[in-house]
Amino acid sequence: MLDTFAGEDRVVLTHRGTLDPLAFCLANGWTEDRFWQVSGMQLVEEYQRYHGVIHLVSTAVGAPQFYRFRPEEHRPESPKEAAVLDAHLARIWGGHPRYVRIANDTLDWPSKSKAALTALRCLLDAHA
């Protein structure tokens, strides 16, 4: 995600974005209205923080044989729970004008990495 930091344009790549907690809240039975009220955030303002969003779809969707969770990984979600979170994330971030979704049902890891790098380069070129 590209963000402005301390008044300077810099590339900031994050594993999670500011709207990701909404997905976890929805998965735990909250309504969007409750999230907006409690967080004090607004969708449009959060979208404006990011020049682009690259969504690498969880292996729980399309490649569940590769999904790993506890105890060997630091993921507490079962594959089914991870797939629900991923669907929420796709809906939440999918409204961003420069949202790129990279599925994994037909890509191996090197191909998925290359697709992410290509998306990042396109976002950087559009930002320049």
Secondary structure as UniProt FT lines:
FT   STRAND          2..5
FT   TURN            6..7
FT   STRAND          8..11
FT   TURN            18..19
FT   HELIX           20..27
FT   TURN            28..29
FT   HELIX           32..39
FT   HELIX           43..48
FT   STRAND          53..56
FT   TURN            59..62
FT   HELIX           64..66
FT   TURN            70..72
FT   HELIX           79..93
FT   TURN            94..95
FT   TURN            97..98
FT   STRAND          99..102
FT   HELIX           109..127
//
